[in-house]
């Protein structure tokens, strides 16, 4: 009897990551001896800082290789709470912090946690290519919100209003933005927050992984630090895009 190797409609609806495809192509060309400048995956052009590599080796040698708490070690979550309070003006308790294998995993799990079949995930364009595909995997519908170069590729409040519906569940904000580099000023985020507050089901996923890749006079503002937005915001950050030492 032939084995049924079909995959679910959920998986069939997802397209291949363009970032991964281009990255694989660049690596293949490099291995073939072709000189390549790769601008694909968001990977730094420096080795992992020695304080991190030495700390990892030390932890292994001391036998700290067992399962941790599912949410991450208390020591790490406490440090993250301190960072968010001091740098982002957001106060969280350790049981409100979840450590994952990376920001991409956190974003996907956040969508799975809050989206139901038929819900809409609002994604300002230009956008990181993985957002719509993760929404599809969560049985949600990605809704693209256009922006203009004349507006520095920042979402205009009127565009957000025009796209809201009873199915709107999650608005993704990435600031500083991948791929444009644009930074949302506090004034614009405040206008967006007022619209979010008027919608009963709308939550915000604030992707802040690039918060330290920023240039004056731009300043980073965490969406959850705005009035009444803490309870509506899922803040995602990580260690891969900045030197923490």
C-alpha atoms as an extended CHARMM CRD file, in Angstrom:
* protein
*
       245  EXT
         1         1  UNK       CA              0.0000000000        0.0000000000        0.0000000000  PROA      1               0.0000000000
         2         2  UNK       CA              1.3670000000        3.4290000000       -0.9470000000  PROA      2               0.0000000000
         3         3  UNK       CA              2.1240000000        5.7450000000        1.9620000000  PROA      3               0.0000000000
         4         4  UNK       CA              0.2410000000        9.0320000000        2.0330000000  PROA      4               0.0000000000
         5         5  UNK       CA              2.9910000000       11.6550000000        2.1660000000  PROA      5               0.0000000000
         6         6  UNK       CA              0.7530000000       14.6560000000        1.6230000000  PROA      6               0.0000000000
         7         7  UNK       CA              1.1230000000       17.7050000000        3.8450000000  PROA      7               0.0000000000
         8         8  UNK       CA             -1.5640000000       19.8390000000        5.4270000000  PROA      8               0.0000000000
         9         9  UNK       CA             -3.1850000000       22.7680000000        3.5820000000  PROA      9               0.0000000000
        10        10  UNK       CA             -1.5820000000       24.9970000000        6.2000000000  PROA      10              0.0000000000
        11        11  UNK       CA              1.8960000000       23.9310000000        5.1010000000  PROA      11              0.0000000000
        12        12  UNK       CA              1.0250000000       23.8890000000        1.3950000000  PROA      12              0.0000000000
        13        13  UNK       CA             -0.0660000000       27.5260000000        1.6740000000  PROA      13              0.0000000000
        14        14  UNK       CA              3.3970000000       28.6640000000        2.7830000000  PROA      14              0.0000000000
        15        15  UNK       CA              6.0100000000       29.7860000000        0.2630000000  PROA      15              0.0000000000
        16        16  UNK       CA              9.7560000000       29.2750000000        0.5400000000  PROA      16              0.0000000000
        17        17  UNK       CA             11.6570000000       31.9460000000        2.4520000000  PROA      17              0.0000000000
        18        18  UNK       CA             13.2110000000       34.3030000000       -0.0880000000  PROA      18              0.0000000000
        19        19  UNK       CA             15.9180000000       35.1720000000        2.4270000000  PROA      19              0.0000000000
        20        20  UNK       CA             16.9020000000       31.5200000000        2.8380000000  PROA      20              0.0000000000
        21        21  UNK       CA             16.7650000000       30.8840000000       -0.9150000000  PROA      21              0.0000000000
        22        22  UNK       CA             19.0450000000       33.8170000000       -1.7070000000  PROA      22              0.0000000000
        23        23  UNK       CA             21.3550000000       32.9360000000        1.1890000000  PROA      23              0.0000000000
        24        24  UNK       CA             21.6810000000       29.3490000000       -0.0680000000  PROA      24              0.0000000000
        25        25  UNK       CA             22.4430000000       30.6540000000       -3.5580000000  PROA      25              0.0000000000
        26        26  UNK       CA             25.1260000000       32.9970000000       -2.2320000000  PROA      26              0.0000000000
        27        27  UNK       CA             26.7670000000       30.1870000000       -0.2690000000  PROA      27              0.0000000000
        28        28  UNK       CA             26.7270000000       27.8840000000       -3.3060000000  PROA      28              0.0000000000
        29        29  UNK       CA             28.3650000000       30.5470000000       -5.4420000000  PROA      29              0.0000000000
        30        30  UNK       CA             31.0080000000       31.2200000000       -2.7890000000  PROA      30              0.0000000000
        31        31  UNK       CA             31.7860000000       27.4990000000       -2.5210000000  PROA      31              0.0000000000
        32        32  UNK       CA             32.1900000000       27.4360000000       -6.3040000000  PROA      32              0.0000000000
        33        33  UNK       CA             34.8350000000       30.1380000000       -6.0570000000  PROA      33              0.0000000000
        34        34  UNK       CA             32.6920000000       33.0600000000       -7.1480000000  PROA      34              0.0000000000
        35        35  UNK       CA             33.4090000000       36.2630000000       -5.1670000000  PROA      35              0.0000000000
        36        36  UNK       CA             30.1580000000       37.1240000000       -3.3810000000  PROA      36              0.0000000000
        37        37  UNK       CA             29.1170000000       39.9900000000       -1.1340000000  PROA      37              0.0000000000
        38        38  UNK       CA             26.1140000000       38.5100000000        0.6750000000  PROA      38              0.0000000000
        39        39  UNK       CA             23.4150000000       40.8910000000        1.8820000000  PROA      39              0.0000000000
        40        40  UNK       CA             20.9770000000       38.0740000000        2.6850000000  PROA      40              0.0000000000
        41        41  UNK       CA             20.5280000000       36.8250000000        6.2390000000  PROA      41              0.0000000000
        42        42  UNK       CA             20.7520000000       39.3320000000        9.0870000000  PROA      42              0.0000000000
        43        43  UNK       CA             24.0890000000       38.0500000000       10.3300000000  PROA      43              0.0000000000
        44        44  UNK       CA             26.8160000000       40.3330000000       11.7400000000  PROA      44              0.0000000000
        45        45  UNK       CA             30.1860000000       40.7020000000       10.0510000000  PROA      45              0.0000000000
        46        46  UNK       CA             32.0930000000       39.8810000000       13.2440000000  PROA      46              0.0000000000
        47        47  UNK       CA             32.6450000000       36.7230000000       15.2490000000  PROA      47              0.0000000000
        48        48  UNK       CA             30.7080000000       36.0010000000       18.4150000000  PROA      48              0.0000000000
        49        49  UNK       CA             32.2710000000       38.1910000000       21.1500000000  PROA      49              0.0000000000
        50        50  UNK       CA             34.7700000000       36.2750000000       23.2940000000  PROA      50              0.0000000000
        51        51  UNK       CA             32.9040000000       37.0520000000       26.5180000000  PROA      51              0.0000000000
        52        52  UNK       CA             29.9970000000       35.0050000000       25.1060000000  PROA      52              0.0000000000
        53        53  UNK       CA             32.0390000000       32.1280000000       23.6870000000  PROA      53              0.0000000000
        54        54  UNK       CA             34.1220000000       31.8640000000       26.8620000000  PROA      54              0.0000000000
        55        55  UNK       CA             30.9720000000       31.9890000000       28.9680000000  PROA      55              0.0000000000
        56        56  UNK       CA             29.4890000000       29.1640000000       26.8950000000  PROA      56              0.0000000000
        57        57  UNK       CA             32.5920000000       27.0150000000       27.2820000000  PROA      57              0.0000000000
        58        58  UNK       CA             32.7030000000       27.7150000000       31.0170000000  PROA      58              0.0000000000
        59        59  UNK       CA             29.0360000000       26.7260000000       31.4060000000  PROA      59              0.0000000000
        60        60  UNK       CA             29.6350000000       23.4540000000       29.5440000000  PROA      60              0.0000000000
        61        61  UNK       CA             32.7100000000       22.6280000000       31.6250000000  PROA      61              0.0000000000
        62        62  UNK       CA             30.7560000000       23.3070000000       34.8190000000  PROA      62              0.0000000000
        63        63  UNK       CA             28.0570000000       20.8620000000       33.7310000000  PROA      63              0.0000000000
        64        64  UNK       CA             25.3370000000       23.4550000000       33.1370000000  PROA      64              0.0000000000
        65        65  UNK       CA             23.9360000000       21.5000000000       30.2060000000  PROA      65              0.0000000000
        66        66  UNK       CA             20.6200000000       20.3160000000       31.6610000000  PROA      66              0.0000000000
        67        67  UNK       CA             17.1370000000       21.4760000000       30.7850000000  PROA      67              0.0000000000
        68        68  UNK       CA             16.3430000000       24.9380000000       32.0790000000  PROA      68              0.0000000000
        69        69  UNK       CA             12.9290000000       26.2270000000       33.0610000000  PROA      69              0.0000000000
        70        70  UNK       CA             10.7110000000       26.3030000000       29.9790000000  PROA      70              0.0000000000
        71        71  UNK       CA             10.5620000000       30.1050000000       30.0490000000  PROA      71              0.0000000000
        72        72  UNK       CA             14.3320000000       30.4580000000       30.4580000000  PROA      72              0.0000000000
        73        73  UNK       CA             16.5110000000       30.6900000000       33.5390000000  PROA      73              0.0000000000
        74        74  UNK       CA             15.3640000000       33.0590000000       36.2560000000  PROA      74              0.0000000000
        75        75  UNK       CA             18.7460000000       34.7990000000       36.1610000000  PROA      75              0.0000000000
        76        76  UNK       CA             18.3860000000       35.5810000000       32.4470000000  PROA      76              0.0000000000
        77        77  UNK       CA             14.7660000000       36.6830000000       32.7210000000  PROA      77              0.0000000000
        78        78  UNK       CA             15.6800000000       38.9460000000       35.6300000000  PROA      78              0.0000000000
        79        79  UNK       CA             18.4330000000       40.5290000000       33.5230000000  PROA      79              0.0000000000
        80        80  UNK       CA             15.9770000000       41.0190000000       30.6460000000  PROA      80              0.0000000000
        81        81  UNK       CA             13.4970000000       42.7190000000       32.9890000000  PROA      81              0.0000000000
        82        82  UNK       CA             16.2720000000       45.0570000000       34.1400000000  PROA      82              0.0000000000
        83        83  UNK       CA             17.2300000000       45.8650000000       30.5460000000  PROA      83              0.0000000000
        84        84  UNK       CA             13.6310000000       46.6130000000       29.5180000000  PROA      84              0.0000000000
        85        85  UNK       CA             13.1010000000       48.8780000000       32.5120000000  PROA      85              0.0000000000
        86        86  UNK       CA             16.3540000000       50.8100000000       32.1460000000  PROA      86              0.0000000000
        87        87  UNK       CA             16.5140000000       51.0930000000       28.3400000000  PROA      87              0.0000000000
        88        88  UNK       CA             12.8950000000       50.8390000000       27.2110000000  PROA      88              0.0000000000
        89        89  UNK       CA             10.8630000000       52.2140000000       30.1190000000  PROA      89              0.0000000000
        90        90  UNK       CA              8.7700000000       49.0320000000       30.3080000000  PROA      90              0.0000000000
        91        91  UNK       CA              8.2670000000       47.2690000000       33.6280000000  PROA      91              0.0000000000
        92        92  UNK       CA              7.7360000000       43.5070000000       33.4120000000  PROA      92              0.0000000000
        93        93  UNK       CA              7.8960000000       40.7790000000       36.0230000000  PROA      93              0.0000000000
        94        94  UNK       CA              9.9540000000       37.6770000000       35.3100000000  PROA      94              0.0000000000
        95        95  UNK       CA              6.8390000000       35.5720000000       34.7240000000  PROA      95              0.0000000000
        96        96  UNK       CA              5.9300000000       37.8880000000       31.8310000000  PROA      96              0.0000000000
        97        97  UNK       CA              9.1940000000       37.1800000000       29.9890000000  PROA      97              0.0000000000
        98        98  UNK       CA              9.6940000000       34.1930000000       27.7140000000  PROA      98              0.0000000000
        99        99  UNK       CA             13.1160000000       33.2210000000       26.3400000000  PROA      99              0.0000000000
       100       100  UNK       CA             13.1620000000       31.3780000000       23.0000000000  PROA      100             0.0000000000
       101       101  UNK       CA             15.7150000000       30.2590000000       20.4220000000  PROA      101             0.0000000000
       102       102  UNK       CA             15.3940000000       33.6080000000       18.6770000000  PROA      102             0.0000000000
       103       103  UNK       CA             13.1100000000       36.4720000000       17.7230000000  PROA      103             0.0000000000
       104       104  UNK       CA             11.7100000000       34.5460000000       14.7500000000  PROA      104             0.0000000000
       105       105  UNK       CA             10.4930000000       31.7620000000       17.0250000000  PROA      105             0.0000000000
       106       106  UNK       CA              9.0010000000       34.2910000000       19.4420000000  PROA      106             0.0000000000
       107       107  UNK       CA              7.0930000000       36.0750000000       16.6700000000  PROA      107             0.0000000000
       108       108  UNK       CA              5.6930000000       32.8240000000       15.3020000000  PROA      108             0.0000000000
       109       109  UNK       CA              4.6830000000       31.5410000000       18.7360000000  PROA      109             0.0000000000
       110       110  UNK       CA              3.0570000000       34.8910000000       19.5210000000  PROA      110             0.0000000000
       111       111  UNK       CA              0.9230000000       34.5990000000       16.3970000000  PROA      111             0.0000000000
       112       112  UNK       CA             -0.0270000000       31.0290000000       17.2760000000  PROA      112             0.0000000000
       113       113  UNK       CA             -0.9560000000       32.1390000000       20.7850000000  PROA      113             0.0000000000
       114       114  UNK       CA             -3.2650000000       35.0290000000       19.9060000000  PROA      114             0.0000000000
       115       115  UNK       CA             -4.6180000000       34.3390000000       16.4030000000  PROA      115             0.0000000000
       116       116  UNK       CA             -7.6250000000       32.1780000000       15.6040000000  PROA      116             0.0000000000
       117       117  UNK       CA             -8.6270000000       30.8890000000       12.1480000000  PROA      117             0.0000000000
       118       118  UNK       CA             -9.8840000000       33.8020000000       10.0690000000  PROA      118             0.0000000000
       119       119  UNK       CA             -8.1870000000       36.5140000000       12.1190000000  PROA      119             0.0000000000
       120       120  UNK       CA             -6.2050000000       39.1540000000       10.2650000000  PROA      120             0.0000000000
       121       121  UNK       CA             -2.5730000000       40.1050000000       10.8580000000  PROA      121             0.0000000000
       122       122  UNK       CA             -1.8560000000       43.6620000000        9.6860000000  PROA      122             0.0000000000
       123       123  UNK       CA              1.6150000000       44.0250000000        8.1710000000  PROA      123             0.0000000000
       124       124  UNK       CA              2.9980000000       47.4080000000        7.0460000000  PROA      124             0.0000000000
       125       125  UNK       CA              4.9840000000       47.2030000000        3.8010000000  PROA      125             0.0000000000
       126       126  UNK       CA              7.8520000000       46.9540000000        2.9950000000  PROA      126             0.0000000000
       127       127  UNK       CA              8.1040000000       44.0550000000        5.4490000000  PROA      127             0.0000000000
       128       128  UNK       CA             10.3370000000       41.2150000000        6.5630000000  PROA      128             0.0000000000
       129       129  UNK       CA              9.4500000000       38.3220000000        4.2740000000  PROA      129             0.0000000000
       130       130  UNK       CA              8.6170000000       35.8890000000        7.0960000000  PROA      130             0.0000000000
       131       131  UNK       CA              5.7190000000       37.8440000000        8.6170000000  PROA      131             0.0000000000
       132       132  UNK       CA              3.0040000000       36.8410000000        6.0870000000  PROA      132             0.0000000000
       133       133  UNK       CA              4.0920000000       33.2030000000        6.0090000000  PROA      133             0.0000000000
       134       134  UNK       CA              3.9840000000       32.9250000000        9.7990000000  PROA      134             0.0000000000
       135       135  UNK       CA              0.4990000000       34.4470000000        9.7660000000  PROA      135             0.0000000000
       136       136  UNK       CA             -0.6080000000       31.7820000000        7.2790000000  PROA      136             0.0000000000
       137       137  UNK       CA              0.8250000000       29.0190000000        9.4730000000  PROA      137             0.0000000000
       138       138  UNK       CA             -1.2200000000       30.4370000000       12.3480000000  PROA      138             0.0000000000
       139       139  UNK       CA             -4.3680000000       30.1030000000       10.1850000000  PROA      139             0.0000000000
       140       140  UNK       CA             -4.6050000000       33.8920000000       10.0170000000  PROA      140             0.0000000000
       141       141  UNK       CA             -4.8460000000       36.1300000000        6.9550000000  PROA      141             0.0000000000
       142       142  UNK       CA             -2.0040000000       38.5570000000        6.2780000000  PROA      142             0.0000000000
       143       143  UNK       CA             -3.2650000000       42.0370000000        5.3510000000  PROA      143             0.0000000000
       144       144  UNK       CA             -0.6140000000       44.2690000000        3.8030000000  PROA      144             0.0000000000
       145       145  UNK       CA             -0.6760000000       47.9810000000        4.6790000000  PROA      145             0.0000000000
       146       146  UNK       CA              1.0600000000       50.0310000000        1.9580000000  PROA      146             0.0000000000
       147       147  UNK       CA              3.4230000000       52.9090000000        2.6790000000  PROA      147             0.0000000000
       148       148  UNK       CA              5.1380000000       55.5020000000        0.5200000000  PROA      148             0.0000000000
       149       149  UNK       CA              8.7620000000       56.5390000000        0.0690000000  PROA      149             0.0000000000
       150       150  UNK       CA              7.6050000000       60.1390000000        0.6050000000  PROA      150             0.0000000000
       151       151  UNK       CA              6.5180000000       59.1020000000        4.1140000000  PROA      151             0.0000000000
       152       152  UNK       CA              9.8690000000       57.3970000000        4.7530000000  PROA      152             0.0000000000
       153       153  UNK       CA              8.0590000000       54.0510000000        4.4100000000  PROA      153             0.0000000000
       154       154  UNK       CA              6.2550000000       54.6110000000        7.7140000000  PROA      154             0.0000000000
       155       155  UNK       CA              2.6590000000       53.5010000000        8.2570000000  PROA      155             0.0000000000
       156       156  UNK       CA              0.2090000000       56.3840000000        8.0840000000  PROA      156             0.0000000000
       157       157  UNK       CA             -2.5960000000       56.3320000000       10.6790000000  PROA      157             0.0000000000
       158       158  UNK       CA             -5.2540000000       56.8230000000        7.9950000000  PROA      158             0.0000000000
       159       159  UNK       CA             -4.0510000000       53.7040000000        6.1630000000  PROA      159             0.0000000000
       160       160  UNK       CA             -4.2950000000       51.6990000000        9.3840000000  PROA      160             0.0000000000
       161       161  UNK       CA             -7.8360000000       52.9630000000        9.9760000000  PROA      161             0.0000000000
       162       162  UNK       CA             -8.8710000000       52.0250000000        6.4410000000  PROA      162             0.0000000000
       163       163  UNK       CA             -7.6990000000       48.4150000000        6.8760000000  PROA      163             0.0000000000
       164       164  UNK       CA             -9.2270000000       47.6930000000       10.2820000000  PROA      164             0.0000000000
       165       165  UNK       CA            -12.0930000000       45.2420000000       10.4890000000  PROA      165             0.0000000000
       166       166  UNK       CA            -13.8040000000       43.0320000000       13.0360000000  PROA      166             0.0000000000
       167       167  UNK       CA            -11.2430000000       40.3510000000       12.1280000000  PROA      167             0.0000000000
       168       168  UNK       CA             -8.1980000000       42.5240000000       12.8720000000  PROA      168             0.0000000000
       169       169  UNK       CA             -6.2360000000       40.7770000000       15.6100000000  PROA      169             0.0000000000
       170       170  UNK       CA             -2.5520000000       41.6860000000       15.3720000000  PROA      170             0.0000000000
       171       171  UNK       CA             -0.6530000000       44.6970000000       14.0470000000  PROA      171             0.0000000000
       172       172  UNK       CA              3.0580000000       44.1480000000       13.4510000000  PROA      172             0.0000000000
       173       173  UNK       CA              5.3460000000       47.1380000000       13.9480000000  PROA      173             0.0000000000
       174       174  UNK       CA              9.0600000000       46.7770000000       13.2310000000  PROA      174             0.0000000000
       175       175  UNK       CA             11.1260000000       49.7620000000       14.3330000000  PROA      175             0.0000000000
       176       176  UNK       CA             13.8710000000       50.2780000000       13.3020000000  PROA      176             0.0000000000
       177       177  UNK       CA             12.4530000000       48.6050000000       10.2300000000  PROA      177             0.0000000000
       178       178  UNK       CA             13.6670000000       45.5770000000        8.3620000000  PROA      178             0.0000000000
       179       179  UNK       CA             14.1490000000       46.1810000000        5.4460000000  PROA      179             0.0000000000
       180       180  UNK       CA             13.8780000000       49.9780000000        5.1820000000  PROA      180             0.0000000000
       181       181  UNK       CA             15.7770000000       51.0860000000        8.2810000000  PROA      181             0.0000000000
       182       182  UNK       CA             13.0710000000       53.6530000000        9.0090000000  PROA      182             0.0000000000
       183       183  UNK       CA             12.4450000000       54.5150000000       12.6610000000  PROA      183             0.0000000000
       184       184  UNK       CA              8.9810000000       55.3740000000       13.9550000000  PROA      184             0.0000000000
       185       185  UNK       CA              9.0520000000       58.6860000000       15.8610000000  PROA      185             0.0000000000
       186       186  UNK       CA              7.2140000000       58.7770000000       19.1900000000  PROA      186             0.0000000000
       187       187  UNK       CA              4.6200000000       61.2000000000       17.8110000000  PROA      187             0.0000000000
       188       188  UNK       CA              3.5940000000       58.7980000000       15.0460000000  PROA      188             0.0000000000
       189       189  UNK       CA              3.5410000000       55.8100000000       17.4000000000  PROA      189             0.0000000000
       190       190  UNK       CA              1.2710000000       57.8050000000       19.7310000000  PROA      190             0.0000000000
       191       191  UNK       CA             -1.1730000000       58.3900000000       16.8810000000  PROA      191             0.0000000000
       192       192  UNK       CA             -1.1160000000       54.6850000000       16.0330000000  PROA      192             0.0000000000
       193       193  UNK       CA             -1.6330000000       53.8190000000       19.7150000000  PROA      193             0.0000000000
       194       194  UNK       CA             -4.8220000000       55.8790000000       19.8340000000  PROA      194             0.0000000000
       195       195  UNK       CA             -6.2160000000       53.9060000000       16.8970000000  PROA      195             0.0000000000
       196       196  UNK       CA             -5.1850000000       50.6080000000       18.4890000000  PROA      196             0.0000000000
       197       197  UNK       CA             -6.8900000000       51.6050000000       21.7480000000  PROA      197             0.0000000000
       198       198  UNK       CA            -10.1810000000       52.1570000000       19.9080000000  PROA      198             0.0000000000
       199       199  UNK       CA            -10.2440000000       48.6300000000       18.4910000000  PROA      199             0.0000000000
       200       200  UNK       CA            -11.4760000000       45.9910000000       20.9660000000  PROA      200             0.0000000000
       201       201  UNK       CA             -9.4670000000       42.9990000000       19.6800000000  PROA      201             0.0000000000
       202       202  UNK       CA             -6.3560000000       44.5610000000       18.2170000000  PROA      202             0.0000000000
       203       203  UNK       CA             -2.9820000000       43.6760000000       19.7340000000  PROA      203             0.0000000000
       204       204  UNK       CA              0.4440000000       44.9180000000       18.6290000000  PROA      204             0.0000000000
       205       205  UNK       CA              3.5320000000       42.8150000000       18.0460000000  PROA      205             0.0000000000
       206       206  UNK       CA              6.4480000000       45.2090000000       18.3970000000  PROA      206             0.0000000000
       207       207  UNK       CA              9.5250000000       43.7370000000       16.6960000000  PROA      207             0.0000000000
       208       208  UNK       CA             12.4220000000       45.6710000000       18.2420000000  PROA      208             0.0000000000
       209       209  UNK       CA             15.3100000000       43.4050000000       17.2850000000  PROA      209             0.0000000000
       210       210  UNK       CA             17.1230000000       46.3000000000       15.5420000000  PROA      210             0.0000000000
       211       211  UNK       CA             16.7010000000       48.8700000000       18.3150000000  PROA      211             0.0000000000
       212       212  UNK       CA             20.4600000000       49.5250000000       18.6240000000  PROA      212             0.0000000000
       213       213  UNK       CA             21.1240000000       49.7890000000       14.8870000000  PROA      213             0.0000000000
       214       214  UNK       CA             20.0410000000       53.4100000000       14.8070000000  PROA      214             0.0000000000
       215       215  UNK       CA             21.5790000000       56.7490000000       13.9600000000  PROA      215             0.0000000000
       216       216  UNK       CA             21.0000000000       60.2280000000       15.3920000000  PROA      216             0.0000000000
       217       217  UNK       CA             18.7670000000       62.1290000000       15.4300000000  PROA      217             0.0000000000
       218       218  UNK       CA             16.4130000000       59.1170000000       15.3340000000  PROA      218             0.0000000000
       219       219  UNK       CA             15.4900000000       57.6470000000       18.7170000000  PROA      219             0.0000000000
       220       220  UNK       CA             13.9570000000       54.2500000000       19.4640000000  PROA      220             0.0000000000
       221       221  UNK       CA             10.6270000000       54.1220000000       21.3070000000  PROA      221             0.0000000000
       222       222  UNK       CA              9.2030000000       50.8590000000       22.6250000000  PROA      222             0.0000000000
       223       223  UNK       CA              5.5190000000       50.6790000000       21.7570000000  PROA      223             0.0000000000
       224       224  UNK       CA              4.6450000000       49.1220000000       25.1230000000  PROA      224             0.0000000000
       225       225  UNK       CA              6.0260000000       52.1980000000       26.9010000000  PROA      225             0.0000000000
       226       226  UNK       CA              3.2360000000       54.3820000000       25.4850000000  PROA      226             0.0000000000
       227       227  UNK       CA              0.1920000000       55.1100000000       27.6850000000  PROA      227             0.0000000000
       228       228  UNK       CA             -2.2470000000       52.1650000000       27.9040000000  PROA      228             0.0000000000
       229       229  UNK       CA             -0.2580000000       50.0730000000       25.4080000000  PROA      229             0.0000000000
       230       230  UNK       CA              1.5750000000       47.7310000000       27.7860000000  PROA      230             0.0000000000
       231       231  UNK       CA             -1.3450000000       45.2990000000       28.0440000000  PROA      231             0.0000000000
       232       232  UNK       CA             -1.8810000000       45.3250000000       24.2770000000  PROA      232             0.0000000000
       233       233  UNK       CA              1.7200000000       44.8020000000       23.2190000000  PROA      233             0.0000000000
       234       234  UNK       CA              3.8640000000       41.7270000000       22.6540000000  PROA      234             0.0000000000
       235       235  UNK       CA              7.4470000000       43.0180000000       22.6820000000  PROA      235             0.0000000000
       236       236  UNK       CA             10.0150000000       40.9280000000       20.7860000000  PROA      236             0.0000000000
       237       237  UNK       CA             13.7580000000       41.4980000000       21.0300000000  PROA      237             0.0000000000
       238       238  UNK       CA             16.9670000000       39.4850000000       20.9760000000  PROA      238             0.0000000000
       239       239  UNK       CA             20.7450000000       39.3540000000       21.2160000000  PROA      239             0.0000000000
       240       240  UNK       CA             21.7490000000       38.7050000000       17.6070000000  PROA      240             0.0000000000
       241       241  UNK       CA             21.7820000000       42.2360000000       16.2290000000  PROA      241             0.0000000000
       242       242  UNK       CA             23.9280000000       44.0810000000       18.7840000000  PROA      242             0.0000000000
       243       243  UNK       CA             27.0550000000       43.6660000000       20.8620000000  PROA      243             0.0000000000
       244       244  UNK       CA             25.9670000000       43.2410000000       24.4990000000  PROA      244             0.0000000000
       245       245  UNK       CA             29.2980000000       43.5530000000       26.2540000000  PROA      245             0.0000000000
